[in-house]
Amino acid sequence: MSSTYSNKTNRIFGLDVMRAIAIAMVVLSHTTYIFQGYHLQVVQLMGIQGVELFFVLSGFLIGGILMRLFNATYFSRTTLVYFWVRRWFRTLPLYFLMLVVNILIAVVVGYGLPDSLWKYVFFLQNFNKSHIPFFPESWSLSVEEYAYVLAPIGLYIASKLFKNRKEKDTLFLKTSIVLVLLFFVSKCYYYLSTIDVEQSVSLWNSNLKAIVVYRLDAILYGFILVYYFNKYKTKIERLKEVLFFFGITLSFFVLMVMPLLGGTIEKLPFFWNVLLLPLNSIAICLMLPLFYFLNPPKKRLAEMIKRVSLYSYAMYLLHYTFVLYLMQLLLDFGSLNVLQRIISVLAYLIITYVLSKWVYIYFERPLTNLRDAFRIKQFFKTKIVKK
């Protein structure tokens, strides 16, 4: 095994690969703005799938953390706060930095700020209705933040209602399933409430796919996967290729075959509004074990993948409404020839990577590391009671 992924790093190479693929899909999907005028629907679909990969992967990783806390401690309110503090040190500083940057850019270029700008402070910009078209990539962060608020609260309530239950991992599973079903029902409600509305992909994209109250289950499927992964890890490792095959086939069927066979949103609104996204999340869960058990390659390639994975959060927040938007202000992409557009894409990718690296090293990582400050760790160490 490469020294890049020694036991001391607590990193899993295959999950870094998955994260690197996800951010590559998202960043590359927005090159369609550089190649405007060309029909690149498959490239646009990559962006959707990249975010869905992030959701399941985040649920798997954070679900694992919560499951360990749930099993190893008396799951108290202090445990909840401990979890949230660590999450918020990881996610909030860079989010608010880029929110301020986007506001400043909008003011400088004369772009009108939304009246409901305050909603971005509380991640409400896409909570239960169409996403406000400002800082658009923030929609997925709202989904993740509310998942990391709701899931621990659900586990806390479950731990109080079933105090004598010995198999806490089973309670973790049942709580996760209940939450998934809750948001499956929310999609059914959306379907019934829009049954008389003219359906379109743009409506689906803005009023369902990117709305918190319909999408929290995308994270929670990762929680369910954690339970089965921990319980049947050896068996899952043996079957990882078979699971991957079923996962990639299901995802291909849901995203490609059904629309090509005429399964448009106008003809099959129930499939699009209720089944498509959950089936796709399940497909990604089936694919994840193959990535998890990947062996690291030679050191250079492994190190490159690790870096892209580490910078992925910064890349996600920087690439579109910062790097690409500023490039659009300077260049008229529509007037460029093919070679000039290819050069623009390369510049976009390089600038995004370099800026993300700097932001990670000099801002994101130092602030994330504050959660391990002695005072914070010592405070929670004395408050959290082990089983």
MITOR-469044 format. One line per field, with one value per residue: chain; x, y, z of N, C-alpha, C in turn. Coordinates in steps of 0.05 Angstrom, whole numbers. Layout:
BEGIN
mol <- c(A,...)
n_c1 <- c(X,...)
n_c2 <- c(Y,...)
n_c3 <- c(Z,...)
ca_c1 <- c(X,...)
ca_c2 <- c(Y,...)
ca_c3 <- c(Z,...)
c_c1 <- c(X,...)
c_c2 <- c(Y,...)
c_c3 <- c(Z,...)
***
This chain:
BEGIN
mol <- c(A,A,A,A,A,A,A,A,A,A,A,A,A,A,A,A,A,A,A,A,A,A,A,A,A,A,A,A,A,A,A,A,A,A,A,A,A,A,A,A,A,A,A,A,A,A,A,A,A,A,A,A,A,A,A,A,A,A,A,A,A,A,A,A,A,A,A,A,A,A,A,A,A,A,A,A,A,A,A,A,A,A,A,A,A,A,A,A,A,A,A,A,A,A,A,A,A,A,A,A,A,A,A,A,A,A,A,A,A,A,A,A,A,A,A,A,A,A,A,A,A,A,A,A,A,A,A,A,A,A,A,A,A,A,A,A,A,A,A,A,A,A,A,A,A,A,A,A,A,A,A,A,A,A,A,A,A,A,A,A,A,A,A,A,A,A,A,A,A,A,A,A,A,A,A,A,A,A,A,A,A,A,A,A,A,A,A,A,A,A,A,A,A,A,A,A,A,A,A,A,A,A,A,A,A,A,A,A,A,A,A,A,A,A,A,A,A,A,A,A,A,A,A,A,A,A,A,A,A,A,A,A,A,A,A,A,A,A,A,A,A,A,A,A,A,A,A,A,A,A,A,A,A,A,A,A,A,A,A,A,A,A,A,A,A,A,A,A,A,A,A,A,A,A,A,A,A,A,A,A,A,A,A,A,A,A,A,A,A,A,A,A,A,A,A,A,A,A,A,A,A,A,A,A,A,A,A,A,A,A,A,A,A,A,A,A,A,A,A,A,A,A,A,A,A,A,A,A,A,A,A,A,A,A,A,A,A,A,A,A,A,A,A,A,A,A,A,A,A,A,A,A,A,A,A,A,A,A,A,A,A,A,A,A,A,A,A,A,A,A,A,A,A,A,A,A,A,A,A,A,A,A,A,A,A,A,A)
n_c1 <- c(17,9,49,24,-27,-25,-40,-40,-61,-115,-146,-183,-167,-200,-248,-230,-219,-271,-292,-260,-275,-328,-324,-296,-334,-374,-346,-329,-379,-397,-369,-400,-419,-377,-375,-422,-480,-469,-494,-494,-517,-504,-458,-477,-510,-471,-457,-502,-501,-452,-461,-498,-467,-433,-471,-486,-436,-421,-461,-449,-398,-406,-449,-423,-391,-431,-456,-416,-412,-463,-465,-423,-429,-471,-522,-527,-550,-504,-470,-494,-483,-428,-419,-442,-410,-361,-374,-391,-345,-318,-349,-376,-342,-316,-360,-387,-347,-345,-397,-396,-357,-385,-427,-398,-377,-424,-443,-402,-403,-454,-497,-561,-577,-611,-675,-684,-635,-618,-633,-592,-557,-579,-585,-632,-646,-664,-702,-758,-781,-774,-706,-668,-639,-582,-514,-515,-494,-497,-541,-537,-507,-542,-577,-543,-527,-576,-589,-549,-565,-617,-613,-579,-614,-658,-636,-624,-675,-695,-661,-678,-731,-727,-697,-678,-661,-614,-586,-560,-541,-579,-623,-603,-604,-660,-680,-656,-681,-734,-730,-714,-760,-796,-780,-787,-842,-850,-835,-875,-918,-903,-909,-965,-984,-970,-995,-1030,-1001,-963,-911,-839,-769,-739,-772,-773,-719,-711,-751,-756,-710,-670,-688,-691,-729,-746,-701,-668,-663,-626,-576,-585,-589,-537,-528,-557,-529,-481,-494,-505,-456,-420,-439,-437,-387,-344,-371,-393,-347,-331,-371,-367,-357,-402,-443,-429,-437,-494,-507,-486,-515,-568,-566,-553,-599,-639,-623,-610,-632,-688,-707,-691,-723,-770,-790,-806,-811,-861,-893,-884,-891,-894,-852,-807,-813,-818,-791,-742,-696,-688,-679,-632,-597,-595,-571,-520,-503,-497,-453,-412,-381,-343,-308,-291,-258,-215,-146,-90,-54,9,53,52,6,-33,-24,-39,-94,-111,-101,-137,-184,-180,-182,-232,-280,-269,-261,-312,-341,-315,-311,-353,-391,-351,-296,-312,-353,-326,-291,-329,-343,-299,-290,-323,-353,-385,-366,-317,-272,-266,-216,-200,-238,-227,-177,-195,-225,-183,-155,-194,-199,-147,-141,-183,-165,-115,-129,-164,-130,-98,-137,-153,-105,-91,-137,-185,-165,-135,-178,-212,-180,-184,-224,-201,-174,-144,-176,-229,-233,-221,-263,-309,-292,-297,-351,-379,-406,-383,-408)
n_c2 <- c(-24,45,96,144,134,113,81,122,167,162,161,138,110,96,124,175,175,171,220,255,242,259,316,329,316,354,404,399,396,447,469,472,523,550,524,542,538,489,422,391,354,308,321,361,329,301,337,338,285,284,316,284,240,263,272,219,198,235,224,171,176,215,191,146,169,189,141,114,150,145,91,88,124,155,182,244,313,342,311,318,373,372,342,377,423,406,393,444,476,453,463,514,563,570,570,618,655,652,667,721,739,730,766,815,814,817,868,901,891,906,871,853,842,790,800,768,758,748,697,663,662,627,581,577,588,553,522,504,519,543,551,608,647,660,655,599,546,537,509,454,452,471,427,388,412,415,361,344,368,349,291,276,297,265,215,226,233,182,152,168,152,97,74,27,-6,-51,-63,-16,-3,-25,7,55,43,36,86,117,95,109,165,168,148,188,231,209,207,262,275,248,280,327,311,300,351,380,358,378,415,440,399,401,395,438,459,414,413,461,464,416,379,411,425,429,403,361,331,311,257,238,243,210,158,143,136,90,53,52,23,-29,-38,-39,-84,-126,-127,-160,-195,-159,-139,-184,-185,-138,-125,-146,-117,-66,-72,-79,-30,10,-5,4,59,78,61,91,144,149,108,106,161,161,122,147,161,214,273,295,253,213,233,215,178,212,252,225,174,174,202,177,123,131,147,99,67,91,79,24,23,44,8,-17,24,36,-7,-3,-9,33,65,77,123,178,185,171,211,257,247,248,302,330,311,332,387,391,414,469,475,465,509,551,546,560,608,642,634,618,655,705,697,698,751,773,748,735,680,658,679,655,610,538,519,562,559,510,523,561,528,496,537,553,505,500,549,544,499,516,562,539,505,542,568,525,512,559,580,545,495,513,536,493,460,485,461,421,444,451,470,464,408,389,409,382,331,323,327,291,228,163,99)
n_c3 <- c(0,-16,15,18,34,86,149,186,164,161,115,59,1,-44,-33,-37,-91,-110,-92,-121,-173,-171,-163,-209,-248,-237,-244,-298,-323,-326,-366,-410,-414,-437,-485,-509,-549,-571,-570,-513,-475,-447,-420,-386,-355,-327,-287,-253,-235,-210,-164,-139,-127,-89,-48,-30,-16,24,61,74,98,140,164,184,224,258,272,301,345,365,380,417,457,509,478,481,489,490,459,410,401,400,354,316,322,303,250,231,235,194,148,147,149,97,64,80,69,12,1,16,-20,-69,-63,-62,-114,-144,-129,-150,-206,-216,-212,-193,-126,-90,-58,-15,11,62,73,57,99,135,106,77,26,-12,13,15,-32,-100,-120,-103,-154,-144,-127,-142,-135,-82,-67,-57,-11,27,29,51,100,129,131,166,211,221,221,267,307,300,314,367,390,380,413,463,464,461,506,530,491,467,420,389,339,305,318,298,244,235,248,208,163,173,167,114,89,104,72,23,22,21,-31,-58,-42,-68,-121,-123,-112,-157,-199,-235,-260,-314,-334,-334,-349,-330,-290,-256,-243,-215,-176,-150,-151,-128,-78,-8,27,-3,-14,26,36,0,25,68,49,48,102,114,82,110,157,136,112,154,182,146,121,101,67,31,9,-21,-58,-87,-141,-167,-142,-160,-215,-217,-195,-231,-276,-260,-251,-302,-330,-304,-313,-367,-404,-394,-406,-461,-483,-486,-438,-417,-374,-380,-396,-358,-301,-248,-243,-253,-213,-164,-163,-192,-170,-117,-135,-164,-123,-93,-131,-133,-81,-87,-120,-90,-55,-88,-100,-48,-34,-68,-86,-72,-126,-159,-124,-142,-174,-136,-98,-128,-136,-83,-70,-104,-82,-30,-42,-62,-40,-38,-93,-112,-92,-116,-172,-207,-199,-189,-214,-268,-278,-275,-318,-359,-359,-381,-430,-492,-500,-540,-588,-598,-631,-641,-622,-590,-551,-527,-505,-469,-435,-413,-386,-349,-318,-297,-269,-232,-202,-181,-151,-115,-87,-60,-29,3,31,58,81,87,110,157,188,194,225,274,302,329,369,433,477,459,448,499,529,509,518,573,579,546,555,559,538)
ca_c1 <- c(0,25,53,5,-51,-18,-61,-39,-76,-144,-159,-189,-161,-223,-267,-217,-224,-300,-296,-246,-292,-352,-318,-289,-359,-387,-331,-330,-406,-401,-355,-420,-422,-356,-383,-450,-487,-466,-513,-477,-534,-491,-439,-494,-519,-449,-458,-523,-492,-430,-472,-511,-444,-425,-491,-484,-410,-422,-478,-434,-376,-417,-465,-404,-383,-454,-461,-396,-420,-488,-460,-402,-435,-498,-526,-538,-550,-476,-460,-504,-469,-401,-420,-447,-387,-340,-384,-392,-318,-310,-365,-387,-324,-312,-386,-392,-327,-353,-421,-388,-344,-406,-441,-381,-375,-450,-444,-382,-412,-481,-517,-580,-578,-639,-688,-683,-607,-615,-638,-567,-544,-591,-588,-661,-650,-678,-712,-783,-792,-753,-680,-662,-617,-558,-496,-532,-483,-501,-565,-530,-497,-566,-586,-524,-528,-601,-587,-532,-580,-640,-606,-572,-637,-674,-623,-627,-703,-698,-647,-695,-756,-720,-673,-669,-653,-586,-574,-563,-537,-605,-639,-592,-615,-689,-683,-648,-701,-758,-725,-715,-788,-808,-774,-800,-869,-850,-835,-903,-934,-897,-922,-994,-990,-964,-1005,-1044,-982,-948,-885,-816,-744,-730,-788,-763,-692,-711,-772,-755,-682,-653,-703,-683,-750,-750,-676,-651,-659,-602,-555,-592,-583,-510,-530,-566,-507,-461,-502,-500,-428,-407,-449,-431,-364,-330,-389,-395,-321,-331,-391,-365,-360,-430,-458,-422,-451,-522,-509,-482,-537,-592,-562,-555,-627,-655,-616,-606,-650,-716,-712,-687,-746,-794,-799,-802,-825,-889,-907,-881,-885,-890,-824,-788,-816,-818,-774,-716,-673,-682,-666,-605,-582,-591,-551,-493,-496,-487,-427,-392,-362,-320,-289,-280,-237,-193,-119,-76,-34,35,51,46,-23,-48,-22,-55,-122,-115,-102,-162,-204,-177,-190,-258,-299,-262,-266,-341,-351,-301,-308,-375,-398,-327,-278,-326,-367,-306,-282,-350,-342,-276,-291,-348,-349,-399,-350,-292,-272,-264,-190,-200,-255,-211,-157,-210,-231,-159,-150,-215,-192,-122,-146,-199,-149,-95,-143,-175,-108,-90,-158,-152,-82,-89,-162,-202,-152,-130,-202,-222,-163,-191,-242,-184,-160,-143,-198,-253,-232,-221,-290,-327,-282,-307,-380,-390,-404,-381,-425)
ca_c2 <- c(0,70,111,166,125,96,81,146,189,156,166,114,118,93,145,199,172,177,249,268,238,276,344,331,316,380,425,395,400,476,477,477,552,558,513,549,534,461,405,375,346,287,336,373,307,295,355,328,260,291,325,260,224,277,268,192,196,250,209,147,184,227,170,129,184,189,114,109,165,133,66,89,144,162,202,267,338,350,296,332,398,364,335,401,441,395,396,472,485,442,472,541,586,574,578,646,670,653,683,749,744,732,792,837,814,826,897,913,889,917,849,857,823,782,812,749,751,739,668,649,659,604,560,575,598,532,503,491,529,545,562,636,644,675,635,575,521,534,493,428,456,472,400,375,423,407,332,340,377,331,263,273,301,240,194,234,226,152,142,174,136,68,75,1,-22,-58,-62,11,-1,-30,31,74,36,41,115,126,86,126,191,165,146,214,248,196,217,290,275,241,304,346,300,305,380,391,339,394,435,430,389,407,390,462,460,393,421,484,461,390,368,428,435,415,386,337,319,303,228,232,239,189,132,136,126,62,38,49,1,-55,-41,-47,-110,-147,-116,-181,-205,-137,-138,-206,-180,-110,-123,-152,-94,-44,-77,-72,-1,25,-12,18,88,82,57,113,170,149,91,114,184,155,105,163,166,242,281,301,227,197,252,201,167,234,268,209,150,177,210,155,100,138,146,71,58,100,62,-2,27,54,-12,-22,46,34,-28,1,-7,56,60,89,146,204,186,171,238,275,242,257,331,338,305,352,413,389,432,495,475,466,536,571,542,569,636,659,632,618,680,726,692,706,780,781,735,728,652,653,689,640,585,513,519,582,549,489,537,573,506,490,559,550,483,506,571,532,481,531,579,521,496,564,572,502,513,584,587,523,476,525,540,467,450,497,444,403,461,438,478,452,379,384,415,360,306,321,328,268,205,138,77)
ca_c3 <- c(0,-17,40,18,47,109,169,202,151,163,89,44,-27,-62,-28,-49,-120,-114,-89,-143,-197,-168,-168,-238,-263,-232,-257,-327,-333,-331,-391,-430,-418,-455,-511,-513,-577,-577,-555,-495,-453,-431,-403,-365,-337,-309,-263,-235,-223,-192,-138,-126,-115,-64,-27,-19,-3,49,80,82,116,164,177,199,248,276,282,322,368,374,393,437,478,515,457,495,474,487,436,386,398,393,325,300,322,285,222,223,231,168,125,147,143,69,52,85,54,-16,0,17,-46,-90,-58,-71,-143,-154,-125,-167,-234,-219,-213,-171,-104,-84,-34,8,15,89,74,53,125,148,86,70,-2,-28,33,8,-58,-121,-111,-111,-173,-136,-114,-146,-126,-53,-61,-46,16,44,33,69,127,142,136,189,234,225,227,296,324,298,330,395,398,381,437,487,463,464,523,538,467,468,393,380,310,292,322,279,217,234,248,182,144,177,156,85,81,108,49,0,23,13,-60,-66,-38,-90,-145,-122,-112,-183,-219,-256,-270,-338,-325,-351,-336,-316,-266,-239,-234,-196,-155,-136,-148,-112,-55,16,39,-20,-22,48,35,-15,45,87,38,57,130,112,72,132,174,123,107,179,190,126,106,87,46,12,-6,-40,-79,-95,-170,-174,-133,-178,-240,-213,-190,-256,-294,-250,-256,-331,-337,-294,-324,-396,-419,-392,-423,-490,-491,-486,-411,-411,-350,-387,-398,-333,-279,-223,-244,-250,-188,-140,-163,-206,-152,-98,-149,-171,-98,-87,-150,-124,-57,-96,-133,-71,-44,-106,-96,-21,-32,-87,-75,-83,-147,-153,-105,-155,-181,-111,-86,-144,-130,-56,-70,-116,-62,-9,-52,-76,-29,-49,-122,-116,-87,-132,-201,-224,-196,-185,-237,-294,-281,-282,-346,-377,-360,-397,-456,-505,-508,-565,-611,-600,-647,-624,-609,-569,-530,-514,-489,-447,-416,-398,-367,-328,-301,-283,-249,-210,-186,-166,-131,-94,-71,-42,-9,21,48,74,95,95,129,184,204,201,246,299,317,345,389,459,494,448,453,528,539,502,530,600,578,533,572,543,546)
c_c1 <- c(18,26,34,-20,-44,-41,-62,-56,-106,-159,-162,-186,-185,-244,-256,-221,-253,-305,-283,-263,-316,-346,-310,-314,-374,-373,-332,-358,-410,-384,-375,-425,-400,-363,-413,-456,-484,-485,-497,-493,-520,-471,-454,-503,-497,-450,-479,-513,-469,-440,-485,-489,-435,-445,-488,-458,-410,-439,-464,-412,-387,-435,-447,-396,-406,-459,-441,-403,-445,-484,-442,-409,-465,-505,-541,-539,-521,-463,-469,-488,-440,-399,-423,-424,-366,-349,-382,-365,-308,-324,-371,-367,-321,-338,-391,-372,-337,-380,-415,-374,-365,-422,-424,-379,-401,-452,-426,-392,-441,-503,-535,-579,-607,-649,-685,-654,-602,-618,-612,-552,-554,-596,-617,-667,-664,-691,-738,-796,-768,-729,-676,-637,-593,-540,-509,-521,-488,-525,-558,-519,-520,-577,-569,-526,-553,-601,-570,-544,-602,-632,-598,-596,-655,-662,-625,-655,-707,-684,-662,-720,-751,-695,-662,-659,-623,-573,-578,-557,-563,-624,-629,-603,-644,-695,-677,-670,-727,-754,-725,-744,-803,-804,-783,-829,-870,-849,-862,-921,-929,-910,-952,-1001,-985,-976,-1020,-1026,-968,-919,-863,-791,-735,-746,-778,-736,-693,-730,-772,-726,-666,-666,-699,-704,-756,-724,-659,-646,-634,-577,-560,-589,-555,-509,-538,-544,-486,-468,-496,-470,-413,-414,-440,-406,-350,-346,-391,-369,-320,-349,-389,-368,-389,-447,-454,-437,-481,-526,-507,-504,-562,-590,-565,-584,-643,-649,-615,-628,-679,-723,-710,-710,-772,-805,-794,-818,-854,-905,-906,-874,-880,-861,-804,-789,-813,-795,-746,-693,-668,-669,-637,-587,-576,-570,-523,-484,-485,-459,-405,-372,-339,-299,-275,-256,-216,-166,-105,-56,-7,32,42,16,-40,-47,-39,-85,-129,-118,-128,-185,-204,-187,-218,-279,-294,-267,-296,-351,-338,-306,-329,-380,-374,-309,-292,-341,-349,-295,-303,-351,-320,-277,-319,-345,-362,-384,-324,-294,-266,-238,-189,-217,-241,-190,-171,-217,-206,-152,-169,-208,-167,-127,-162,-182,-129,-107,-153,-153,-100,-111,-158,-129,-82,-114,-177,-189,-146,-155,-214,-206,-170,-210,-227,-167,-164,-168,-224,-254,-234,-249,-308,-318,-293,-338,-393,-385,-404,-401,-412)
c_c2 <- c(25,84,135,159,105,99,108,168,186,163,140,122,117,115,172,199,181,207,264,266,257,305,348,332,343,402,423,401,429,486,481,507,563,548,518,548,505,445,385,366,325,300,349,352,299,312,346,303,264,299,301,242,237,271,240,188,211,235,185,155,196,208,152,142,183,161,106,124,153,108,68,107,143,186,226,292,349,336,309,357,392,357,359,420,431,398,425,484,476,456,502,563,591,582,608,664,674,668,712,756,747,758,815,838,825,857,911,913,899,896,853,835,815,795,794,740,740,708,652,645,634,580,556,583,578,512,489,502,533,560,590,635,662,655,607,549,516,516,467,430,458,444,386,385,415,377,328,353,357,303,260,277,277,218,200,226,196,141,147,157,106,65,48,-16,-26,-56,-34,15,-7,-6,53,68,43,70,127,119,103,153,190,164,172,231,235,206,246,293,267,265,324,336,305,334,393,375,354,415,423,424,396,400,414,465,438,400,442,480,435,381,385,438,417,395,361,321,308,273,221,228,214,161,123,126,96,44,33,26,-25,-60,-51,-76,-132,-140,-137,-191,-184,-135,-160,-200,-153,-107,-127,-128,-70,-47,-70,-42,15,19,3,48,94,80,82,139,172,133,100,139,178,138,121,169,195,250,288,275,211,215,237,189,190,247,251,188,156,182,188,131,106,138,117,59,66,85,35,0,33,33,-17,-1,43,15,-26,3,18,48,71,116,172,206,187,198,258,272,252,288,341,333,325,380,414,409,461,497,478,495,557,570,556,599,654,657,634,644,703,722,702,737,790,771,731,700,646,661,673,617,561,513,539,573,527,502,550,552,499,512,558,528,489,528,560,516,497,548,562,510,517,568,549,505,536,592,563,505,489,528,513,456,462,479,424,419,448,444,465,422,373,389,392,334,302,319,303,243,180,118,60)
c_c3 <- c(0,9,42,33,70,129,185,189,154,138,75,14,-45,-58,-38,-79,-126,-112,-112,-169,-195,-174,-197,-255,-261,-247,-287,-338,-340,-354,-414,-435,-436,-483,-516,-543,-586,-559,-538,-471,-435,-411,-380,-345,-318,-284,-243,-220,-204,-164,-124,-114,-89,-42,-14,-4,24,70,91,103,142,179,194,225,268,288,304,348,381,390,417,460,486,498,468,478,471,463,410,381,389,363,308,299,303,256,214,220,203,145,124,139,113,55,56,71,25,-19,-1,-10,-68,-87,-68,-101,-155,-151,-145,-196,-238,-221,-188,-151,-98,-58,-9,13,42,91,71,80,139,129,78,41,-20,-9,24,-17,-77,-111,-121,-130,-167,-121,-117,-136,-96,-46,-48,-18,36,50,54,97,142,148,162,214,241,234,257,314,324,315,360,405,400,406,462,487,468,481,529,514,468,441,381,350,295,295,303,251,215,233,221,161,148,165,125,75,84,83,23,-1,14,-17,-71,-63,-61,-116,-146,-124,-139,-206,-242,-268,-294,-330,-345,-335,-320,-290,-246,-227,-212,-172,-140,-130,-129,-87,-30,25,22,-24,1,48,19,3,61,76,45,85,130,102,93,150,161,118,132,187,172,109,90,63,24,-4,-27,-64,-92,-125,-179,-166,-152,-205,-238,-209,-215,-276,-286,-256,-285,-341,-329,-308,-354,-412,-418,-408,-453,-500,-491,-459,-403,-386,-355,-387,-373,-309,-253,-221,-239,-222,-163,-141,-173,-186,-131,-111,-156,-146,-90,-106,-142,-99,-66,-109,-113,-61,-62,-103,-69,-20,-54,-74,-88,-105,-139,-138,-118,-162,-156,-98,-101,-138,-102,-55,-82,-96,-40,-17,-62,-66,-39,-79,-128,-112,-104,-161,-217,-222,-190,-210,-264,-299,-289,-310,-366,-380,-379,-426,-466,-516,-535,-590,-616,-618,-629,-609,-586,-545,-514,-496,-465,-426,-400,-378,-344,-308,-284,-261,-226,-191,-169,-144,-108,-76,-51,-21,11,41,67,88,105,116,156,201,211,224,274,316,335,365,417,476,485,454,483,540,534,514,558,601,566,549,555,555,568)
***
